[in-house]
Amino acid sequence: MSNIGNEFGQVLNSVLTAGEGAGLEELCQGVVTRYRNAGQPEPEAIYVDRDCCSQSGVSAVAKLFRPWRSAVRLDSFHFMRRFNCGLTTEHHPLYGTFCAKLSACIFLWDQEDVQRLKEAKRAEWKSSHSGHTPTDDQLMATISSAEIKRHCRRRTRGVEEMRSSISGLLESVWELTDTTGLRLVSHDSMRHVWEVQQKHLECLQDPAGVALYTKVGTLQKGGKELDILRCGRGSSSLESFHRHQCAFIPGTFACVVIIQNSTITTDGYSYVFTLQ
């Protein structure tokens, strides 16, 4: 399954083929033609789940969308998923904590946006607690992850800062175990994963001059006006679309238990593109 979407969450094209990557060039060139016929400028950035860079200097994705000169970037979700190969299991009690800290190694919240949200939440607290001012801990406890994503922008850290942060994270979790003694990290596997994935840190960087956030509205909170933001970074909208694909294609489910001679692939999506 090859999917192409845009920053508005619209699916521009979705093609199911018997072979992985079949007809991919025609698919991408068709989208290039549609943009040209519609009089639309070429996207400033293309987010992908693979083939983001090349040792020759021109990535496979850039060739597929020629003559566009869009910046090609790797979706951070797919970058983070690659670290699962270095873990003993995704069901480990510390798995969620590891993923949250890995995300923090990649992104930084815009401090001006965070400060505006804190001021709004502080005013909201004072109005409901007879004018008492909350402590910093009380204030942060009132801010949900959904709120900070809705009202605050993020940016990627620099390459070297990201490399140092992830290296520090891996060192900190190297010997962690659950209550049964099961390690979170498989040492040999994680060393190989990190060695290979370091080359993609450049592919994670936000393209210079590209506005990745769109203001879609405002709301009042504690007497303060806050922007409601939509992020166009990555392929999140297409990942949501994947959940609906099984309903689009009716048929009989099969697995290796029922059909021993079948070859079952764990990743049914050959390519994901998001045009920004």
C-alpha positions in Angstrom: 0.0 0.0 0.0 1.4 3.4 -1.1 -0.2 6.5 0.3 0.3 10.2 -0.4 -1.2 12.9 1.7 -0.9 16.6 2.4 -0.5 18.9 5.4 -4.3 19.2 5.7 -4.8 15.5 6.4 -6.2 14.9 2.9 -5.2 11.6 1.2 -4.2 12.6 -2.4 -3.6 9.1 -3.6 -3.7 5.5 -2.2 -2.7 2.5 -4.3 -2.8 -1.2 -3.4 -0.5 -3.4 -5.5 0.5 -7.0 -5.5 4.2 -6.2 -5.3 6.0 -3.7 -3.0 6.8 -0.5 -4.8 5.2 -1.5 -8.1 4.2 1.5 -10.2 5.6 3.9 -7.6 7.2 6.2 -10.1 4.0 6.6 -12.1 2.1 7.3 -8.9 4.4 10.1 -7.8 4.7 11.6 -11.2 0.9 11.6 -11.4 0.8 13.7 -8.2 3.4 16.1 -9.7 1.2 16.5 -12.8 -1.9 17.1 -10.7 -0.1 19.9 -8.8 1.1 21.4 -12.1 -2.3 21.3 -13.7 -3.9 22.8 -10.7 -1.4 25.7 -10.7 -0.2 24.8 -7.2 3.4 25.4 -6.1 5.5 22.3 -5.3 5.6 21.3 -1.6 8.4 22.7 0.5 9.0 19.4 2.3 8.1 15.7 1.8 7.9 13.5 4.9 8.5 9.8 4.3 8.8 6.6 6.3 11.8 5.4 4.4 14.4 6.3 1.7 14.9 9.7 3.2 18.6 10.0 2.3 21.2 8.6 0.0 25.0 8.3 0.1 25.0 9.6 -3.5 23.4 12.9 -2.3 20.0 12.4 -4.1 17.4 10.3 -2.3 15.2 7.8 -4.0 12.1 9.9 -3.0 13.6 13.1 -4.6 14.0 11.2 -7.8 10.4 9.9 -7.7 9.0 13.4 -7.4 11.3 15.0 -10.0 11.6 17.9 -11.0 10.5 19.0 -7.5 13.2 20.3 -5.3 11.4 19.7 -2.0 13.3 18.9 1.2 12.9 15.2 2.0 12.6 14.5 5.8 12.1 11.3 7.8 9.0 11.1 9.9 10.0 11.0 13.6 7.5 8.3 14.5 9.1 5.9 12.1 12.5 6.9 13.3 11.5 6.1 16.9 9.9 2.8 15.9 13.2 1.6 14.6 14.6 1.6 18.2 12.1 -1.2 19.1 14.4 -3.6 17.4 16.9 -2.9 20.2 14.4 -3.6 23.0 13.7 -6.9 24.5 9.9 -6.4 24.1 7.4 -3.7 23.5 5.3 -5.0 26.4 8.0 -4.1 29.0 6.7 -1.8 31.8 9.3 0.8 30.9 8.5 0.9 27.2 6.2 3.9 27.4 8.7 5.9 29.5 11.5 5.1 27.0 9.4 6.3 24.1 8.5 9.5 25.9 12.1 10.3 26.7 13.2 9.4 23.2 10.7 11.9 21.8 12.1 14.6 24.2 15.6 13.9 22.8 14.3 14.8 19.4 12.0 17.8 20.0 11.9 21.0 22.1 8.7 22.9 23.0 8.6 26.6 22.1 9.1 28.3 25.4 7.1 31.4 24.5 4.1 29.2 23.7 4.6 27.2 26.9 4.8 30.4 29.0 1.5 31.7 27.5 -0.2 28.5 28.3 1.1 28.5 31.9 -0.1 32.1 32.4 -3.6 31.1 31.2 -3.6 28.0 33.4 -2.4 30.1 36.4 -5.2 32.6 35.9 -7.7 29.8 35.6 -6.4 28.2 38.8 -6.6 31.5 40.7 -10.2 32.1 39.6 -11.2 28.7 40.9 -9.1 28.8 44.2 -10.1 32.2 45.7 -7.1 34.0 44.2 -4.5 31.7 45.6 -1.4 31.4 43.4 -0.4 27.7 42.5 3.1 26.4 43.0 5.0 25.4 39.9 4.3 21.7 40.6 0.6 22.4 41.0 0.5 24.4 37.8 2.3 21.8 35.7 -0.1 19.1 37.1 -3.0 21.0 35.6 -1.5 21.1 32.1 -2.4 17.9 30.1 -0.4 16.6 27.2 -3.4 17.3 24.9 -3.4 20.9 25.9 0.3 21.5 25.3 0.1 19.8 21.9 -2.9 21.9 21.0 -1.5 25.3 22.0 2.3 25.0 21.7 4.7 24.4 18.9 7.7 22.1 18.8 11.0 22.2 16.9 13.6 19.6 16.4 16.9 19.8 18.2 20.1 20.2 16.3 22.0 17.2 15.0 24.7 17.1 17.6 22.4 18.0 20.4 20.0 15.2 19.3 22.9 12.7 19.1 24.2 13.6 22.6 20.7 13.4 24.1 19.9 10.0 22.6 23.3 8.6 23.5 22.7 9.8 27.1 19.2 8.2 27.1 20.6 4.9 26.0 23.3 5.0 28.6 20.7 5.7 31.3 18.5 2.7 30.4 21.3 0.3 29.6 20.9 -1.8 32.8 17.2 -1.1 33.6 15.0 -4.2 34.3 11.5 -4.9 35.4 10.6 -6.6 38.7 11.3 -10.0 37.2 14.8 -9.0 36.1 13.9 -8.7 32.4 16.1 -6.0 30.7 14.5 -3.2 28.8 17.4 -3.1 26.3 19.0 -5.9 24.3 22.6 -4.6 24.3 23.9 -6.0 21.0 20.8 -5.2 19.1 20.5 -1.6 20.4 24.2 -0.9 19.7 23.6 -1.9 16.0 20.3 0.1 15.8 21.9 3.3 17.1 25.0 2.9 14.9 22.8 2.6 11.8 20.2 5.3 12.8 22.7 8.1 13.6 23.0 8.8 9.9 19.3 9.8 9.8 19.6 12.6 12.5 20.0 15.1 9.7 16.9 13.8 8.0 14.9 14.6 11.1 15.7 18.3 11.1 12.9 20.8 10.4 13.4 22.4 7.0 14.6 26.0 7.3 11.9 28.6 6.6 9.0 26.1 6.4 6.0 27.0 8.5 5.0 23.6 10.0 2.2 25.0 12.2 -1.1 26.5 11.1 -3.4 28.6 13.3 -6.9 27.1 13.0 -8.6 29.1 15.8 -8.4 30.6 19.3 -10.0 29.9 22.6 -10.2 31.7 26.0 -8.6 30.0 29.0 -8.4 31.9 32.3 -9.2 35.1 30.5 -6.3 34.7 28.2 -6.5 34.0 24.4 -4.6 31.0 23.2 -4.0 29.9 19.6 -5.2 26.5 18.5 -2.5 25.0 16.3 -2.3 22.2 13.7 1.0 20.6 12.9 1.9 19.6 9.4 5.1 17.8 10.3 5.3 14.1 9.6 2.8 11.5 8.4 0.4 11.3 11.4 -2.7 11.8 9.3 -1.8 8.9 7.0 -1.0 6.7 10.1 -4.6 7.4 11.1 -5.8 6.5 7.6 -4.1 3.1 7.9 -6.5 2.1 10.6 -9.4 2.3 8.2 -7.9 0.4 5.4 -9.0 -3.0 6.6 -12.6 -1.8 6.3 -12.0 -0.6 2.7 -10.8 -4.0 1.5 -13.2 -6.9 2.5 -11.9 -10.4 2.6 -10.9 -13.4 4.8 -8.3 -12.8 7.4 -5.4 -15.3 7.3 -2.4 -16.0 9.6 0.4 -18.5 9.7 -1.6 -20.6 12.2 -4.3 -21.2 9.6 -2.2 -21.2 6.4 1.2 -22.6 7.2 2.7 -22.0 3.7 1.7 -18.3 3.5 4.3 -15.5 3.8 2.9 -12.9 6.2 4.5 -9.4 6.2 4.4 -7.4 9.3 4.5 -4.0 7.5 1.9 -3.9 4.8 2.6 -0.3 3.7 5.4 0.1 1.2 5.6 3.9 1.2 4.1 6.8 3.1 4.5 10.4 1.7 3.2 13.6 3.3 3.5 16.7 1.2 4.0 19.9 3.2 
